Amino acid sequence: MSSPNIGQLKRLSVPLVALSLITNLAILVNPIFMMQVLDRVVPTGNMHTLAMLLGVALGALALQAMVEYLRDVSFHRAAHWLERASLPAVLASPRDVRDALMTDRNQLSGALSGGAAVTALMLPWIPLFLLVLWVIHPWFLAMAICLTGLSATVRLAGDSLLGAGRSQHAKLSQQEATTLRDAEVVIAGSGMPGMFRNLLDRFSATMSRRLSVADQMTRPTVATASLSSFLRAATQLLGLSLGAALVVTGDLSAGGMIAASLILARSVANIEQILIQWPQMTAARSAFHRLGAIPDVAEPSATEIPKLSGALSCKSLIFPRGGGAPPRLEKISFALPPGSCLAVVGSSGGGKTTLLEALSGVAPALLVQCCWKKPT
């Protein structure tokens, strides 16, 4: 079994970047259309020019829709291919890293099929929008930089205020889930009401602490969302106000004012989306490198299994818990002749799954004599 050649995903970069060029250029369709209508059609009253502009704009928007369809389908198929191609090598990895690699696999697949991959394609074209703003008038570029700085400051301030709270909230949620699982095991048993009450008290205390942390996070979260919403709403107003001032001074046309305000709002929105998706994009990039670093695993040769009689014997199976606790399974012994069945019955958490894993070798026990007898 070889490691997944997920480096093949890089082959998609060139065609997807080319498709993203079309989708990002299509963002300029509405601003350019409005600018041409206000500067050429309205003053002259030429309906032929309006019809031509409308036809070109609709054609460009149709091309954008088709390209976005192809892009999204490509990303989803790439995510599905990644899940299939990486699974064998991930499962063949050592147990101590298998769960982490499975998380990386799911994270990268989610980034490809979600919004992170689409947002990443915006990165190369942000300078293009800033260049267009500078061509219209340098003041629009300066305003875009200022608004982007404000948006980034608000988001970074919110993340710094919420960082410790988020980690504590996640830790308490995990403790809550663990306590609940332990309580389910106790409920399935009998004769342990004291332990159940202790677990219930622990669960209630953990839940109260988690809700307290969530309440403390509410104000910073709402404040960050409100400030971001205010900046988004104010961007186009500020762009129109700047454009109107430039029109009054004779430095810009009315069409340029409308176009610049739309491009400004879209540029700032794209940059804000990149800031939102940046943690997921960096996490997906790290997951990509870790999955690509999975070493090659030799294809196992076929194992010749001797003919078995069907008899199974187990003697003195002991499965320790660790940490000095009593063993989960202690001195399990049985013998099954060929053709017989054994039913394992017990409460939840009693060790049924552990017994099967120990017998099959999935989780080998330390002290056991287990064998399938050969026919005599």
C-alpha positions in Angstrom: 0.0 0.0 0.0 1.5 3.4 -1.0 0.9 6.7 0.5 -1.8 8.9 -1.1 -0.3 11.0 -3.9 -2.3 14.0 -2.9 0.3 16.1 -4.6 -1.9 15.5 -7.7 -4.3 18.1 -6.3 -1.7 20.7 -7.3 -2.6 19.9 -10.9 -5.9 21.6 -10.3 -4.3 24.9 -9.3 -3.6 26.2 -12.8 -7.1 25.6 -14.4 -8.9 26.7 -11.2 -6.8 30.0 -11.0 -7.7 30.5 -14.7 -11.4 30.0 -13.9 -11.1 32.3 -10.9 -9.8 35.0 -13.2 -13.0 34.9 -15.2 -15.2 34.9 -12.0 -13.3 37.8 -10.5 -13.3 39.8 -13.7 -17.0 39.3 -13.9 -17.3 41.2 -10.7 -16.4 44.3 -12.7 -19.3 43.8 -15.1 -22.0 45.7 -13.1 -19.7 48.6 -12.2 -18.5 49.0 -15.8 -22.1 48.7 -17.1 -23.4 51.4 -14.8 -20.5 53.7 -15.6 -21.0 53.3 -19.3 -24.8 53.8 -19.0 -24.4 57.0 -17.0 -21.6 58.4 -19.1 -22.7 57.3 -22.6 -26.3 56.3 -22.8 -28.0 58.8 -20.5 -26.3 61.9 -22.0 -26.9 60.8 -25.6 -30.1 58.8 -25.4 -28.7 56.2 -27.7 -30.8 53.0 -27.3 -28.6 51.0 -29.6 -25.6 51.6 -27.2 -27.8 50.5 -24.3 -28.9 47.3 -26.0 -25.3 46.4 -26.9 -24.0 47.1 -23.4 -26.9 45.0 -21.9 -26.2 42.1 -24.2 -22.5 42.1 -23.4 -23.1 42.4 -19.7 -25.7 39.5 -19.7 -23.3 37.3 -21.7 -20.5 38.0 -19.2 -22.8 37.1 -16.3 -23.9 33.9 -18.0 -20.2 33.0 -18.5 -19.5 33.7 -14.8 -22.4 31.4 -13.8 -21.1 28.6 -16.0 -17.5 29.0 -14.7 -18.6 29.0 -11.0 -20.6 25.8 -11.7 -17.5 24.1 -13.2 -15.3 25.4 -10.3 -17.6 24.1 -7.5 -18.1 20.7 -9.2 -14.3 20.4 -9.5 -13.7 21.2 -5.9 -16.4 18.7 -4.7 -14.9 15.9 -6.9 -11.4 16.7 -5.7 -12.7 16.4 -2.1 -14.3 13.1 -2.8 -11.1 11.8 -4.5 -9.0 12.9 -1.6 -11.2 11.0 0.9 -11.0 7.8 -1.2 -7.3 8.0 -2.1 -6.0 8.9 1.4 -8.1 6.4 3.4 -6.0 3.3 2.9 -2.7 5.0 3.9 -4.3 6.7 6.9 -5.7 3.4 8.2 -2.3 1.8 7.7 -0.6 4.4 9.8 0.5 3.8 13.4 -2.4 4.0 15.9 -0.8 7.0 17.8 -1.0 9.2 14.6 -4.0 7.6 12.9 -6.7 9.8 14.6 -4.7 13.0 13.8 -4.3 12.0 10.2 -8.0 11.2 9.9 -8.7 14.7 11.3 -6.3 16.2 8.7 -8.1 14.2 5.9 -11.5 15.4 7.0 -10.3 19.0 7.4 -8.7 19.2 4.0 -11.7 17.6 2.4 -14.0 20.1 4.1 -11.8 23.0 3.0 -12.0 21.8 -0.6 -15.8 21.3 -0.6 -16.5 24.4 1.5 -15.8 28.1 1.2 -12.1 28.1 2.1 -10.9 26.9 -1.3 -13.1 29.4 -3.1 -11.9 32.2 -0.9 -8.3 31.1 -1.5 -8.8 31.7 -5.2 -9.6 35.4 -4.4 -6.1 36.0 -3.1 -4.3 36.4 -6.4 -6.8 38.9 -7.7 -7.1 41.3 -4.8 -4.3 43.5 -6.2 -6.3 43.7 -9.5 -9.2 45.3 -7.7 -6.9 47.7 -5.9 -5.3 48.6 -9.2 -8.7 49.4 -10.7 -9.5 51.6 -7.7 -6.2 53.4 -8.2 -6.9 53.9 -11.9 -10.3 55.4 -11.1 -8.8 57.7 -8.4 -6.0 57.1 -5.9 -8.3 58.3 -3.1 -10.4 55.2 -3.5 -7.3 53.0 -3.0 -6.5 54.9 0.1 -10.0 54.4 1.4 -9.9 50.7 0.7 -6.7 50.3 2.6 -8.1 52.2 5.6 -11.3 50.2 5.7 -9.4 46.9 5.3 -7.2 47.9 8.2 -10.2 48.8 10.4 -11.9 45.5 9.5 -8.7 43.5 10.3 -8.3 45.4 13.6 -11.8 44.6 14.7 -11.4 40.9 13.8 -8.0 40.5 15.5 -9.3 42.3 18.6 -12.3 40.0 18.7 -10.1 36.9 18.3 -7.7 38.0 21.1 -10.7 38.6 23.4 -12.3 35.3 22.6 -9.3 33.0 22.2 -9.0 31.9 25.9 -12.7 31.6 26.2 -13.1 29.4 23.2 -10.4 27.0 24.4 -11.9 26.9 27.8 -15.4 26.3 26.4 -14.1 23.5 24.2 -12.4 21.9 27.2 -15.5 22.1 29.4 -17.6 20.7 26.6 -15.3 17.7 26.3 -15.4 17.2 30.1 -19.2 17.3 30.0 -19.4 14.7 27.3 -17.0 12.4 29.2 -19.0 12.7 32.4 -22.2 12.0 30.5 -20.7 8.8 29.1 -19.6 7.7 32.5 -23.0 8.4 33.9 -24.6 6.2 31.1 -22.4 3.3 32.2 -23.4 3.7 35.8 -27.1 3.9 34.9 -26.8 0.7 33.0 -25.3 -1.0 36.1 -27.0 -1.5 39.4 -26.3 -0.9 43.0 -24.2 2.3 42.5 -26.6 5.2 43.3 -23.8 7.1 45.2 -21.5 7.1 42.2 -24.4 8.2 39.9 -25.2 11.2 42.2 -21.5 12.2 42.2 -21.4 12.0 38.4 -24.6 14.0 38.2 -23.2 16.7 40.5 -20.0 16.8 38.4 -21.9 17.1 35.2 -24.1 20.0 36.6 -21.0 21.8 37.8 -19.2 21.5 34.5 -22.3 22.6 32.6 -22.6 25.7 34.9 -19.0 26.6 34.2 -19.4 26.1 30.5 -22.5 28.3 30.4 -20.7 31.0 32.5 -17.9 31.0 30.0 -20.4 31.2 27.1 -22.1 34.2 28.8 -18.7 35.9 29.1 -18.0 35.4 25.4 -21.4 36.8 24.3 -20.6 40.5 24.5 -17.3 40.4 22.6 -18.8 38.1 20.0 -21.9 40.4 19.5 -19.7 43.5 19.5 -17.3 42.2 16.9 -20.2 41.1 14.6 -21.9 44.5 15.1 -18.8 46.5 14.2 -18.1 44.3 11.2 -21.7 44.8 10.0 -21.4 48.6 10.5 -18.1 48.7 8.5 -19.7 46.7 5.6 -22.7 49.0 5.5 -20.6 52.1 5.7 -18.2 51.1 3.0 -20.5 51.9 0.1 -21.7 55.1 1.7 -18.2 56.3 2.2 -17.3 55.3 -1.4 -20.3 57.2 -2.8 -19.5 60.3 -0.6 -15.9 60.3 -1.8 -17.1 59.9 -5.4 -19.6 62.7 -5.1 -16.9 65.0 -3.7 -14.6 64.1 -6.7 -17.5 64.7 -9.1 -18.1 68.1 -7.6 -14.5 69.1 -8.0 -14.5 67.8 -11.6 -12.0 64.9 -10.9 -14.5 62.1 -11.7 -17.6 61.4 -13.7 -20.9 60.3 -12.3 -20.5 56.8 -13.8 -17.0 56.5 -12.2 -18.5 57.5 -8.9 -21.0 54.6 -9.0 -18.5 52.1 -10.4 -15.8 53.0 -7.8 -18.3 52.7 -4.9 -19.3 49.2 -6.0 -15.8 48.0 -6.6 -14.7 49.4 -3.3 -17.5 47.6 -1.4 -16.7 44.3 -3.2 -12.9 44.6 -2.6 -13.3 45.2 1.1 -15.9 42.4 1.4 -13.5 40.0 -0.4 -10.6 40.9 1.9 -12.9 40.5 5.0 -13.9 37.1 3.7 -10.2 36.1 3.4 -9.6 37.2 6.9 -12.5 35.1 8.1 -11.4 32.0 6.2 -7.7 32.5 6.9 -7.5 30.1 9.9 -9.2 27.4 8.0 -7.0 28.0 4.9 -3.8 27.7 6.9 -5.1 24.6 8.8 -5.9 23.0 5.4 -2.5 23.8 4.1 -0.8 22.2 7.1 -3.1 19.2 6.8 -2.1 18.9 3.1 1.6 18.8 3.9 1.1 16.2 6.7 -1.0 13.9 4.5 1.6 14.2 1.8 4.3 13.2 4.2 2.8 9.8 5.0 5.5 7.3 4.3 5.1 4.6 1.7 3.8 1.4 3.2 4.8 -1.9 1.5 2.0 -3.9 0.1 1.5 -6.8 2.4 2.0 -10.2 0.9 -0.8 -12.6 0.9 -0.9 -14.7 4.1 -1.5 -18.4 3.9 -4.0 -19.3 6.5 -4.0 -22.9 7.6 -7.2 -24.8 7.5 -8.9 -24.4 10.9 -11.2 -26.8 12.7 -13.4 -24.0 14.1 -12.4 -24.7 17.7 -11.5 -21.7 19.8 -9.9 -21.7 23.2 -9.0 -18.8 25.5 -7.2 -19.2 28.9 -6.6 -16.5 31.6 -7.3 -13.4 29.5 -6.5 -10.3 31.4 -7.0 -6.8 29.9 -5.6 -4.1 32.2 -7.0 -0.6 32.5 -3.7 1.1 33.4 -2.9 3.5 36.1 -3.1 0.9 38.8 -6.9 0.5 38.3 -8.5 -3.0 38.4 -8.3 -4.8 35.1 -11.2 -4.3 32.6 -11.2 -8.1 32.0 -9.8 -10.6 34.5 -9.1 -14.3 34.0 -11.5 -14.9 31.1 -11.3 -18.6 30.1 -13.5 -20.6 27.8 -13.3 -23.3 25.1 -15.6 -23.7 22.1 -15.7 -26.9 20.1 -16.3 -26.6 16.4 -19.9 -25.6 15.4 -20.8 -24.1 18.8 -21.7 -20.5 19.6 -21.0 -18.3 22.6 -23.2 -15.3 23.5 -21.6 -12.4 25.3 -24.2 -10.5 27.4 -23.6 -7.6 29.7 -24.4 -4.0 30.6 -23.0 -1.1 28.7 -19.3 -0.6 29.5 -19.0 -4.1 30.9 -16.2 -5.1 28.5 -18.0 -7.0 25.6 -16.3 -4.9 22.9 -13.0 -5.1 24.7 -13.2 -8.9 24.8 -13.9 -9.1 21.1 -11.0 -6.7 20.3 -8.7 -8.7 22.5 -9.6 -12.0 20.9 -9.3 -10.6 17.3 -6.0 -8.9 18.0 -7.3 -5.4 17.4 -6.4 -4.5 21.0 -4.2 -7.3 22.1 -4.3 -8.3 25.8 -1.1 -8.5 27.8 -1.8 -11.9 29.4 -3.8 -14.4 27.4 -3.5 -17.8 25.7 -5.9 -17.7 22.7 -5.7 -20.0 19.7 -7.8 -21.5 16.9 -7.2 -25.2 17.0 -6.1 -26.9 13.8 -8.0 -30.1 12.8 -6.5 -33.3 14.1 
